[in-house]
Amino acid sequence: MNYNTVSIQETPTNLFVQETSNSVQIAAPGPQGAKGEDGRSVFTQTLTFTGELYVVTAKPRYYSTFDGTITGIAVSVGTAPTGADVIVNIYKNGTTIFDSPSGRPTISDGSYSDLSSTADTATLNTGDYLTVSIDQVGSSFAGSDLTVQIELTQD
């Protein structure tokens, strides 16, 4: 499926990209995140793919404005996939952050979330970018309304 961007709207904390068949929302962190137990700022980068899911490669780019670490990943759907799992991949500068395909965030057939994925490549430098791919969708019903949350801790 081809993407044709029709509009982009930016606010201080969000960048909205509306495409012809789906929309992708990137919620960019503001200048300060919440403070973790160690006093470092913690941000959650949220990417949302609305509508019925389909396989898509490396959409959109989130550029880091600070040095940090990926400390958590959570994926969820509004409607569960059936017939097969939804598998998501996250890339840093075009290379997957997971050492093994089995480590990628996976929403099991009939389920709504995976809150347990951990990045194997977790370091993020200023100027690095992250992208998200949907590598697999349900076979009977693809699933819909995917949200990918990436927790980042500023070094």
C-alpha positions as CSV (number, residue, x, y, z in Angstrom):
1,M,0.0,0.0,0.0
2,N,1.4,3.4,-0.9
3,Y,1.4,6.3,1.5
4,N,0.5,9.8,0.3
5,T,1.0,12.5,2.9
6,V,-1.8,15.0,2.7
7,S,-1.2,17.2,5.7
8,I,1.2,17.8,8.6
9,Q,0.4,19.8,11.7
10,E,2.9,20.5,14.4
11,T,2.2,21.8,18.0
12,P,4.8,22.2,20.8
13,T,4.2,18.6,21.9
14,N,2.8,16.8,18.9
15,L,3.4,16.2,15.2
16,F,0.3,14.9,13.3
17,V,0.8,13.3,9.9
18,Q,-2.4,12.6,8.0
19,E,-2.1,10.1,5.2
20,T,-4.7,9.0,2.7
21,S,-5.7,5.7,4.3
22,N,-4.3,5.9,7.8
23,S,-3.0,8.5,10.1
24,V,0.2,8.4,12.2
25,Q,0.5,10.6,15.3
26,I,3.9,11.2,16.9
27,A,3.7,12.7,20.3
28,A,7.0,14.4,20.7
29,P,8.4,15.1,24.2
30,G,8.4,18.6,25.4
31,P,11.5,20.3,26.9
32,Q,11.2,18.5,30.2
33,G,9.9,15.0,31.0
34,A,8.9,13.5,34.3
35,K,11.8,12.7,36.7
36,G,12.7,9.1,37.4
37,E,14.0,7.8,40.7
38,D,17.5,8.6,39.7
39,G,16.6,12.2,38.9
40,R,16.9,11.8,35.1
41,S,14.1,13.0,32.8
42,V,11.8,10.2,31.4
43,F,9.8,10.7,28.2
44,T,7.3,8.5,26.5
45,Q,7.3,8.7,22.7
46,T,3.9,7.5,21.4
47,L,3.2,6.5,17.8
48,T,-0.3,5.7,16.8
49,F,-1.4,3.9,13.6
50,T,-5.2,4.3,13.2
51,G,-7.6,2.1,11.3
52,E,-7.2,-1.5,10.3
53,L,-3.5,-2.6,10.3
54,Y,-1.4,-3.8,7.4
55,V,2.3,-4.5,6.9
56,V,4.2,-1.3,6.6
57,T,8.0,-0.6,6.7
58,A,9.7,2.1,8.8
59,K,7.1,4.8,9.3
60,P,7.6,7.8,10.4
61,R,10.9,9.0,11.8
62,Y,11.3,10.3,15.4
63,Y,14.5,12.2,15.9
64,S,16.1,12.3,19.4
65,T,16.9,15.7,20.7
66,F,19.0,14.4,23.6
67,D,21.3,11.5,24.6
68,G,19.4,8.8,26.3
69,T,18.4,5.2,26.8
70,I,15.3,3.2,25.6
71,T,14.0,1.9,29.0
72,G,10.6,0.5,28.0
73,I,8.4,-0.5,25.1
74,A,4.7,-1.2,25.1
75,V,2.4,-2.0,22.2
76,S,-1.4,-2.2,22.1
77,V,-4.3,-2.4,19.7
78,G,-7.9,-1.2,19.9
79,T,-9.2,-4.4,18.2
80,A,-7.3,-7.6,18.7
81,P,-5.8,-9.5,15.7
82,T,-7.3,-12.9,14.9
83,G,-5.7,-15.8,13.0
84,A,-2.1,-14.6,13.6
85,D,-0.1,-12.3,15.9
86,V,0.7,-8.6,15.2
87,I,4.5,-8.2,15.2
88,V,6.1,-4.8,15.4
89,N,9.8,-3.8,14.9
90,I,11.5,-0.7,16.0
91,Y,14.6,0.6,14.2
92,K,17.4,3.0,15.3
93,N,19.0,4.7,12.3
94,G,17.6,1.9,10.0
95,T,18.8,-1.0,12.1
96,T,16.5,-3.1,14.4
97,I,17.0,-2.6,18.1
98,F,16.2,-6.3,18.8
99,D,19.0,-8.9,18.5
100,S,16.5,-11.7,17.7
101,P,13.1,-11.7,15.9
102,S,11.6,-13.4,18.9
103,G,12.4,-10.2,21.0
104,R,10.2,-7.9,18.8
105,P,7.0,-6.6,20.4
106,T,4.3,-9.2,19.6
107,I,0.5,-8.9,20.3
108,S,-0.7,-12.5,20.3
109,D,-3.7,-13.7,18.3
110,G,-6.8,-12.5,20.2
111,S,-4.8,-10.3,22.6
112,Y,-4.6,-6.5,23.0
113,S,-1.1,-5.7,24.2
114,D,2.5,-6.7,24.8
115,L,4.1,-4.7,27.6
116,S,7.2,-6.9,28.1
117,S,9.5,-6.1,25.1
118,T,13.1,-4.8,25.9
119,A,15.4,-3.2,23.4
120,D,18.8,-5.0,22.9
121,T,20.2,-1.8,21.4
122,A,19.0,0.8,23.9
123,T,21.5,3.7,23.6
124,L,20.1,6.8,21.8
125,N,22.3,9.8,20.9
126,T,21.2,13.3,19.8
127,G,20.3,13.1,16.1
128,D,19.5,9.4,16.1
129,Y,16.1,8.5,14.7
130,L,13.6,5.8,15.5
131,T,11.1,4.3,13.1
132,V,8.4,1.6,13.5
133,S,7.4,-1.2,11.1
134,I,4.4,-3.5,11.3
135,D,6.0,-6.8,10.2
136,Q,2.9,-9.0,10.5
137,V,-0.8,-8.6,11.1
138,G,-3.6,-11.0,11.9
139,S,-4.6,-13.3,9.1
140,S,-8.4,-13.5,9.7
141,F,-8.6,-9.9,11.0
142,A,-5.5,-7.8,11.0
143,G,-6.3,-5.9,14.2
144,S,-6.7,-2.1,14.4
145,D,-5.6,1.1,16.1
146,L,-2.0,0.2,17.0
147,T,-0.2,2.3,19.7
148,V,3.5,2.0,20.2
149,Q,5.0,3.6,23.3
150,I,8.7,3.9,23.7
151,E,10.0,5.1,27.1
152,L,13.2,7.2,26.9
153,T,15.4,8.2,29.8
154,Q,17.6,11.3,29.2
155,D,21.2,10.7,30.2
